[in-house]
Amino acid sequence: MLKDVTLSEYTSFMVGGNADHFIVVKNEKQLVSAIRFADYEDLPFLIIGEGCNLVVSNAGFRGVIIKNGIEFIDVVNEDNDKVVVQVGNGINWDDFVAWAVENEYWGIENLSLIPGSVGACPVQNIGAFGQEVSDVITQVKVFDTVSNDIMWLDAKDCEFGYRSSIFNKKEQGRYVILAVEFSLSKLAKPCFTYRDLANEFAYKKDVSIAEIREFIIDIRNQRLPDVKKIGNAGSFFKNVIVSESGFKNARSKLSEFVSGEQLAKFDSFRVDLKDDKGMIKIPTAFLIEVCGLKGYRKGDAAVFDKHALVLVNYGGARGNDIYKLAIEIQEKVFEMCGVRIYVEPMLVGFSEGEVSILKG
Ligand SMILES: Cc1cc2nc3c(=O)[nH]c(=O)nc-3n(C[C@H](O)[C@H](O)[C@H](O)COP(=O)(O)OP(=O)(O)OC[C@H]3O[C@@H](n4cnc5c(N)ncnc54)[C@H](O)[C@@H]3O)c2cc1C
């Protein structure tokens, strides 16, 4: 167990004050001991992976940070069609995707290059390019801090939704994920629902899983900042899901100031991004852009100039600078578009009131 560890070194945003205690746990026994230590000292604990979805305040964390470090990839079952594989929480997500692609196991290739650990992938049900990890998760192995038991939760009990699960909603903080079980297909099952992929591959024959991974890595490298060079947490705001009346309300606010072309684009969301329950997805990047905030910078905290959904740290920003910038964006979007946007990353070391403003 380490003391006074600077969390900015453990977050992709490169922000965060000190944690009083910090430990990387390599197996289930160490995990249980770390939680017992926190209990005994009457301290809160927080389990983290690679810190790619965290904004830690300047004040840091007065408790025990427990970092995912259980590493294994075990094939536990297979037949002609599929393979069932259990993976420890400390395996890097993209290393696991690379392993699956190398073995031609289908189902997660579109999730290539998402930063972070396997242990965190169910928390917000990571997704990209038309795939969500919940499509292939069968069970999640957890330590339950209420019953102190280790158990497997069925995927259906994890209540996966868009960037959500019980782990970041109703049971947040209760379960520590130890391992995740996936069922991957041995039969080619390319997912080209995302337009860029359809344009590239729909008319090609026998597209290989490696080609798809390569294409996705290229797109991500073009659009997103390199986490090793520019601090960020990927998409900072969640997309907005509204009913028909919410959509009309936003449209009438937007029609006061956007161009005809932008309004036509907004209208296209109503057709292209409506789900079977009649709810419409409004891409938050569009809202931030029409409010003139793409590339907006306050000191070293900024909206990335190539992607309006991504906030970045150009070097000297601290957790509270990112927080203040996010509040400013949230307020401006609400004032101009009548839509409240909320953030995706976890906020650590902020007060409950501060968190509820940005998280909703
Ligand atoms: C450049 C960039 C691009 C990104 N692109 C995408 C994308 O395309 N799609 C997408 O969905 N996300 C994306 N993200 C977000 C991020 O990659 C994911 O949220 C990822 O799962 C975070 O993994 P992590 O190990 O870093 O988790 P952390 O950031 O360390 O933790 C995230 C949350 O998970 C909880 N957690 C972590 N481990 C455990 C555990 N073992 N048990 C219980 N709770 C746990 C933490 O408490 C925290 O609430 C991106 C981030 C970056 C920086």
The ligand as a Gaussian input file, in Angstrom:
#p B3LYP/6-31G(d) Opt

LIG

0 1
 C       -9.144000       8.962000     -26.020000
 C      -10.294000       8.240000     -25.389000
 C      -11.247000       7.649000     -26.193000
 C      -12.337000       6.964000     -25.613000
 N      -13.244000       6.387000     -26.444000
 C      -14.291000       5.722000     -25.916000
 C      -15.252000       5.092000     -26.779000
 O      -15.128000       5.109000     -27.993000
 N      -16.297000       4.454000     -26.195000
 C      -16.449000       4.377000     -24.838000
 O      -17.428000       3.779000     -24.379000
 N      -15.550000       4.960000     -24.005000
 C      -14.486000       5.624000     -24.510000
 N      -13.576000       6.232000     -23.676000
 C      -13.777000       6.155000     -22.217000
 C      -12.922000       5.055000     -21.529000
 O      -12.005000       4.516000     -22.416000
 C      -13.790000       3.936000     -20.971000
 O      -14.711000       4.443000     -20.051000
 C      -12.959000       2.844000     -20.285000
 O      -13.773000       1.749000     -19.969000
 C      -12.265000       3.347000     -19.014000
 O      -11.449000       2.322000     -18.517000
 P      -10.482000       2.574000     -17.298000
 O       -9.856000       1.268000     -16.965000
 O       -9.539000       3.657000     -17.614000
 O      -11.493000       2.996000     -16.157000
 P      -11.355000       4.201000     -15.106000
 O      -11.388000       5.491000     -15.830000
 O      -10.207000       3.960000     -14.222000
 O      -12.717000       4.024000     -14.298000
 C      -13.948000       4.330000     -14.930000
 C      -15.110000       3.943000     -14.009000
 O      -15.134000       2.527000     -13.842000
 C      -15.057000       2.188000     -12.459000
 N      -14.250000       0.968000     -12.371000
 C      -13.035000       0.742000     -12.897000
 N      -12.646000      -0.519000     -12.622000
 C      -13.632000      -1.091000     -11.916000
 C      -13.809000      -2.378000     -11.321000
 N      -12.882000      -3.326000     -11.401000
 N      -14.963000      -2.626000     -10.656000
 C      -15.945000      -1.666000     -10.543000
 N      -15.814000      -0.432000     -11.073000
 C      -14.679000      -0.160000     -11.750000
 C      -14.361000       3.375000     -11.797000
 O      -14.676000       3.460000     -10.411000
 C      -14.956000       4.522000     -12.599000
 O      -16.264000       4.815000     -12.135000
 C      -12.466000       6.899000     -24.210000
 C      -11.485000       7.502000     -23.394000
 C      -10.411000       8.149000     -23.974000
 C       -9.353000       8.762000     -23.090000

